[in-house]
Each structure stands twice: as structure tokens, then as C-alpha cells.
């Protein structure tokens, strides 16, 4: 009953906004009413409904004068005309990608970024998501070149002198390289786990296709871990360039470094008879250590090291705000918000946080 009353109120407000414009004909008033009812029937904002909503809003915008569009949108949708234009852009520029975006469950906040991006960048982001990468809105903005302010700020750091300036440059480099490293290793892990799926159905897993898919990414990930974590060591000959050193013997990150080096070349992969065992016993556990922070099985000191890492972690315990959450988490939140009234959804979103490292938090709680 409350929902019906809310629709009636919204319809009256929308009619008032529409009839206040001299150019609206009775036929157009009827079409606007139908558009408003269609929008109200959408309910939650799934990826598919976001594209459909953009179509409704585009048609309404073509009927209403500019000065009346904002009032109509506010009455029906409970958001601003700027948000409405974002949905219109999604419909106008992303309709051809609709099926892929729906399958990947891309959240509206990410769609808004892609709607204004060049086609090549849109394709790159969608391909990354399809490969299993959990991208935040900030990461998507970086990938499509939509964060000029941050870039300008980072460039300004390059003019700061002394050790303070050098440390800041180093921090920015590690931050950017770490994001790239996580994106690559997440994609590698997803492809390896996908390659293991036939085994559950008693079918063979094939080395060649997997090697072709991930070998380049493994090589690049190896370059990044050397850039992030490995110190440079002098060569035997003074005139030769310094090279990245191996990480400390016996540590898990040393194993990761060696694994990525091996997987980045043709000769580092085992033969067909040992291929599956290698993936199960070495590749997947080490990649899950990298991506999810999981200790290796049988590692008695793993929990102690995870607890020590938690104590050094600089990330705030508050978690990620909605716009920085992975796209699949955003989609889950949007689905849950269906039970809330439209006018309260923005407020609720602002209060929700996402913990990107629950395992690390759990280690901290257990230690306490």
C-alpha cells in the first residue's frame, strides 16, 4: 500500500513538473506518465536495469524542456539531473556492450565512468573484469584516463627535493606497481583455477592453452615484484648494470618470485605428467597467498607472519567506501538497497564500508 501511495505522489509531482512547461502537449504528457511508471517499475538498479533506465530518461529528456527535466527527474527518480545524464550516457554509449556488462554484473558507478570513456578503454576494462579482476571505481578511472587531478598532484611530487621528495616518489611508484601486480596475479589465478575445472568432471587439463594465456602476464608480474620488493645488487663487473636480487631464501615471497619467473618462460613449466600436480600443489597455493593473503598449507608460522603483517599494515580499519568497492560488491549492495526507499539509498550507501582484507582482520582479532 505504501509503495502504491509513493508511486501516486511521484506521478503527481512529475505531472506538475511536466505541465509547468508550455511546450508539453497532452500526448507528450501521457508518454511522460508512461515513462515515469516504467521507471518506478524497475525497482533495484541491476546492470541491465541501469541501461534500461537510461533509455527511459533519454526519451523523457527529448520531450521535456531543459528547465523542466531536473524537476521531473527529482520527482520520479529521487536523484539529480546529473545522475540522470549519467544513466542516459550509459544507454547511449554502452548499449552495444550490454550483454557482456550484464554477465559481469558491473555496478552503475562503474558504468558511469565507462559511459564517458573511449571505446578502446571500455573494451580494455570489460576484458579485465571478464578475466576475473576485481576493479574498484578508482582503478577503472585510472585505466580510462579519467583521473587528471591525481595525475597532476603526482607530477607535482616530482619537483619536491631532498629525501622527503624521494620517499614520496617511491611511495607513489610502489602504490601504482602494487595495483598492477595485483591485477595481473588475480587474472593469472582466475585462469589457472578455470583450467582446473575439467578435472572435477574427470576430464583432462591441457598445458598448452593455459601457458599461452598467462605466460606473458607471469613475466610482467615477475618484473613488477622485482621492481616493488627486490633490492638491486651489483654485478661481478663494475661496468655492468645492477640487477634485482633474489628475495630472502626460504620465505614465501621468494617462492612467489621464483614461481613467476618460471611461469614466464617456456622452459619453466613441468611436463604433461607433472603439470596438474604442479598447479595443485605449488601454483594455486602461492597465487592464493598473493591474491587472498592465505597462508600456505602446513605452514606453522603462517598465522604468526600474517599477524605481524597486520600490525604493520597502514590501511585504515574503516574499509572501502562504496565508490571504491569492487564492481561485484557494488552490485550486491545495489541489490540489497532494493528494500529501501529511493530517497534514502544515497544516505545508506554512504554508511556502508567494505573490508577488502577480512583474513588479515581475522588474524588480528585472533591475536588479540
C-alpha positions in Angstrom: 0.0 0.0 0.0 2.8 2.4 0.9 4.6 1.6 -2.4 1.4 2.4 -4.4 0.9 5.7 -2.5 4.6 6.6 -3.2 4.0 6.0 -6.9 0.9 8.2 -6.9 2.7 11.0 -5.2 5.6 10.7 -7.6 3.3 10.7 -10.6 1.5 13.9 -9.4 4.8 15.7 -8.8 6.1 14.6 -12.2 2.8 15.7 -13.9 3.2 19.1 -12.2 6.8 19.4 -13.4 5.7 18.5 -16.9 2.6 20.7 -17.2 4.6 23.7 -16.0 6.3 23.8 -19.4 4.3 25.5 -22.2 5.7 23.2 -24.9 4.2 19.9 -23.5 1.2 18.5 -25.5 -1.4 16.2 -24.0 0.1 13.3 -25.9 3.5 14.0 -24.5 2.1 14.3 -21.0 0.7 10.8 -21.5 4.0 9.5 -22.7 5.8 11.1 -19.8 3.4 9.4 -17.4 4.1 6.0 -19.0 7.8 6.7 -18.8 7.5 7.5 -15.1 5.6 4.3 -14.4 8.2 2.3 -16.3 11.0 3.8 -14.3 9.2 3.2 -11.0 8.6 -0.4 -12.0 12.3 -1.1 -12.4 13.0 -1.4 -8.7 16.6 -2.3 -8.0 19.4 -1.0 -10.1 20.9 -4.1 -11.7 23.3 -3.6 -14.7 20.5 -4.4 -17.2 18.1 -2.1 -15.5 20.7 0.7 -15.4 20.8 0.6 -19.2 17.0 0.4 -19.5 16.7 3.3 -17.1 19.0 5.4 -19.3 16.6 4.7 -22.2 13.6 5.9 -20.3 15.4 9.1 -19.2 16.7 9.8 -22.7 13.2 9.7 -24.1 11.9 11.9 -21.3 14.7 14.4 -21.9 13.8 14.6 -25.6 10.2 15.6 -24.6 10.8 18.0 -21.7 12.4 21.4 -22.0 15.7 21.7 -20.3 14.4 23.7 -17.3 11.7 21.1 -16.6 13.8 18.0 -16.9 15.5 18.3 -13.5 12.2 18.7 -11.6 10.7 15.7 -13.4 13.7 13.5 -12.6 13.7 14.5 -9.0 10.0 13.7 -8.7 10.3 10.3 -10.3 13.8 9.1 -9.5 14.7 10.9 -6.3 18.2 11.8 -7.7 19.7 14.8 -9.5 19.7 15.7 -13.2 23.4 15.0 -13.2 22.8 11.4 -12.2 20.1 11.2 -14.8 22.6 12.3 -17.5 25.0 9.6 -16.4 22.3 7.0 -16.9 21.5 8.5 -20.3 25.2 8.3 -21.2 25.2 4.6 -20.2 22.3 3.9 -22.5 23.8 5.9 -25.4 27.4 4.6 -25.2 27.3 1.2 -23.6 24.2 -0.5 -25.1 26.4 -2.5 -27.5 28.3 -3.9 -24.5 25.1 -4.7 -22.6 25.2 -8.5 -22.7 28.9 -8.5 -21.5 28.3 -5.9 -18.8 25.2 -7.8 -17.5 27.1 -11.1 -17.4 29.9 -9.4 -15.4 27.4 -7.6 -13.1 29.1 -4.2 -13.5 27.7 -1.7 -10.9 26.2 1.6 -12.0 29.0 3.6 -10.5 31.5 1.8 -12.8 29.1 2.1 -15.8 29.1 5.9 -15.3 32.9 6.0 -15.7 32.8 3.7 -18.8 30.0 5.8 -20.4 32.4 8.7 -21.0 35.5 6.6 -21.9 36.9 5.9 -25.3 35.8 2.7 -26.9 39.3 1.1 -26.7 39.5 1.8 -23.0 35.9 0.5 -22.4 37.0 -2.8 -24.1 40.1 -3.0 -22.0 38.2 -2.6 -18.7 35.5 -5.1 -19.7 38.1 -7.6 -20.7 39.9 -7.2 -17.4 36.7 -7.7 -15.5 35.8 -10.8 -17.6 39.3 -12.1 -16.8 38.4 -12.0 -13.1 39.9 -8.8 -12.0 38.0 -7.1 -9.1 38.4 -3.4 -10.1 37.4 -0.5 -7.9 35.9 2.7 -9.4 39.2 4.4 -8.8 41.1 1.8 -10.7 38.6 2.0 -13.6 39.1 5.8 -13.7 42.8 5.3 -13.8 42.5 2.7 -16.7 40.4 5.0 -18.8 42.4 8.2 -18.0 39.6 9.9 -16.0 41.7 11.0 -13.0 43.7 14.0 -14.3 43.7 15.7 -10.9 45.5 12.9 -9.2 48.0 12.7 -12.1 48.7 16.4 -11.7 49.2 16.0 -8.0 51.6 13.1 -8.5 53.5 15.1 -11.1 54.0 17.9 -8.6 55.7 15.5 -6.2 58.5 15.1 -8.9 59.5 18.7 -8.1 60.0 18.1 -4.3 63.6 17.8 -3.4 65.6 16.0 -0.7 64.9 12.6 0.9 61.3 13.6 1.6 60.6 14.1 -2.1 62.5 10.9 -3.0 60.5 8.9 -0.4 57.2 10.3 -1.7 58.1 9.3 -5.3 59.0 5.9 -4.1 55.6 5.5 -2.3 53.7 6.5 -5.4 55.7 4.1 -7.5 55.1 1.2 -5.1 51.4 2.1 -4.9 50.9 2.1 -8.6 53.1 -1.0 -9.2 51.3 -2.9 -6.5 47.9 -2.3 -8.1 49.2 -3.5 -11.5 50.8 -6.6 -9.8 47.6 -7.5 -8.0 45.6 -7.1 -11.2 48.0 -9.4 -13.1 48.2 -12.1 -10.4 44.4 -12.0 -9.9 43.9 -12.7 -13.6 46.5 -15.4 -13.6 44.9 -17.2 -10.6 41.4 -17.0 -12.2 42.7 -18.6 -15.4 44.6 -21.3 -13.5 41.5 -22.2 -11.5 39.4 -22.2 -14.7 41.9 -24.6 -16.2 41.4 -26.9 -13.3 37.6 -27.2 -13.7 37.7 -30.1 -16.2 39.4 -32.3 -13.5 36.3 -32.1 -11.4 34.5 -33.8 -14.2 37.2 -36.4 -14.8 38.4 -34.7 -17.9 42.0 -33.8 -18.8 43.5 -30.4 -18.2 45.7 -29.1 -21.0 49.0 -27.3 -20.5 49.4 -25.5 -23.9 46.3 -23.3 -23.9 46.9 -22.2 -20.3 50.5 -21.4 -20.9 49.6 -19.3 -23.9 47.0 -17.4 -21.9 49.1 -16.4 -18.9 52.9 -16.7 -19.7 53.2 -13.0 -20.7 51.3 -11.9 -17.6 53.5 -14.0 -15.4 56.6 -12.4 -16.9 55.2 -8.9 -16.3 54.2 -9.8 -12.8 57.8 -11.1 -12.1 59.1 -7.8 -13.4 56.8 -5.9 -11.0 57.6 -7.9 -7.9 61.3 -7.3 -8.6 60.5 -3.6 -9.1 58.5 -3.4 -5.8 60.4 -5.7 -3.4 63.8 -6.9 -4.7 66.8 -4.7 -4.0 69.4 -4.2 -6.7 72.7 -5.9 -6.4 76.0 -5.0 -8.2 77.2 -7.2 -11.0 80.5 -9.0 -10.9 81.9 -6.5 -13.4 81.6 -2.9 -12.2 80.6 -1.6 -15.7 77.6 -3.9 -15.9 74.1 -2.7 -14.8 72.9 -3.7 -11.4 70.2 -6.4 -11.4 67.3 -7.3 -9.0 68.4 -9.6 -6.2 66.5 -12.7 -5.2 64.4 -12.3 -2.1 65.4 -14.0 1.2 65.8 -17.7 0.9 63.1 -19.8 2.5 60.4 -17.1 2.5 57.1 -17.4 0.8 57.6 -14.3 -1.3 60.9 -15.8 -2.6 58.8 -18.8 -3.7 56.4 -16.4 -5.5 59.3 -14.6 -7.2 60.8 -17.9 -8.4 57.4 -19.2 -9.5 56.5 -16.2 -11.6 60.0 -16.3 -13.2 59.5 -20.0 -14.1 55.9 -19.4 -15.4 57.1 -16.5 -17.5 59.2 -18.8 -19.8 58.6 -21.9 -21.9 61.2 -23.9 -20.1 59.9 -23.2 -16.6 56.7 -25.3 -16.9 56.8 -29.1 -16.0 56.0 -31.8 -18.4 52.5 -33.1 -19.0 52.7 -35.9 -16.4 53.6 -33.4 -13.6 51.5 -30.5 -14.9 48.3 -31.0 -12.8 50.2 -31.8 -9.6 52.3 -28.7 -10.0 49.2 -26.5 -10.4 47.5 -28.0 -7.4 50.5 -28.2 -5.0 52.5 -25.1 -5.9 50.9 -22.7 -8.3 47.4 -22.3 -6.8 48.6 -22.1 -3.2 51.2 -19.4 -4.0 48.9 -17.4 -6.1 46.2 -17.5 -3.4 48.9 -16.4 -0.9 49.5 -13.3 -3.2 45.8 -12.5 -4.1 44.0 -13.5 -0.9 46.7 -13.5 1.8 46.2 -17.2 2.5 49.0 -18.9 4.4 50.5 -22.0 2.7 49.1 -25.3 3.9 51.3 -26.9 6.5 53.0 -23.5 7.2 53.0 -23.5 11.0 54.4 -19.9 11.1 51.9 -18.6 8.5 49.5 -17.2 11.1 52.2 -15.5 13.1 53.6 -13.8 10.0 50.1 -12.7 9.0 49.6 -11.2 12.4 52.9 -9.4 12.2 51.9 -8.1 8.7 48.6 -6.8 10.2 50.5 -4.8 12.8 52.5 -3.1 10.0 49.5 -2.6 7.8 48.9 1.1 7.2 45.4 0.6 5.7 42.6 2.1 7.9 40.3 -0.4 9.6 37.3 1.5 8.2 37.3 -0.4 4.9 36.4 0.9 1.4 33.7 3.4 0.7 31.0 2.4 -1.8 32.7 4.0 -4.9 36.0 2.2 -4.2 34.4 -1.2 -3.7 34.9 -3.9 -6.4 32.2 -3.8 -9.0 30.6 -7.1 -7.9 30.4 -5.9 -4.3 28.7 -2.7 -5.5 26.2 -4.8 -7.5 25.4 -6.8 -4.3 24.9 -3.6 -2.3 22.6 -2.2 -5.1 20.5 -5.3 -5.0 20.2 -5.1 -1.2 19.1 -1.5 -1.4 16.0 -2.5 -3.3 14.2 -2.8 0.0 15.0 0.8 1.0 13.0 3.8 -0.3 14.8 5.6 -3.2 15.3 8.8 -1.3 17.3 7.0 1.4 19.6 4.9 -0.8 22.3 7.5 -1.2 22.4 8.0 2.5 22.7 4.3 3.2 25.4 3.9 0.5 27.5 6.5 2.3 27.3 4.5 5.5 28.4 1.1 4.0 32.0 0.1 4.1 33.7 -3.0 2.6 36.6 -4.8 4.3 39.0 -5.8 1.4 41.2 -8.0 3.7 38.9 -9.9 6.0 41.5 -12.6 6.6 44.0 -10.1 7.8 41.5 -8.6 10.1 40.6 -12.0 11.4 44.3 -12.7 12.2 44.4 -9.5 14.2 41.3 -10.5 16.2 42.6 -13.9 17.0 45.9 -12.5 18.2 44.0 -10.0 20.4 
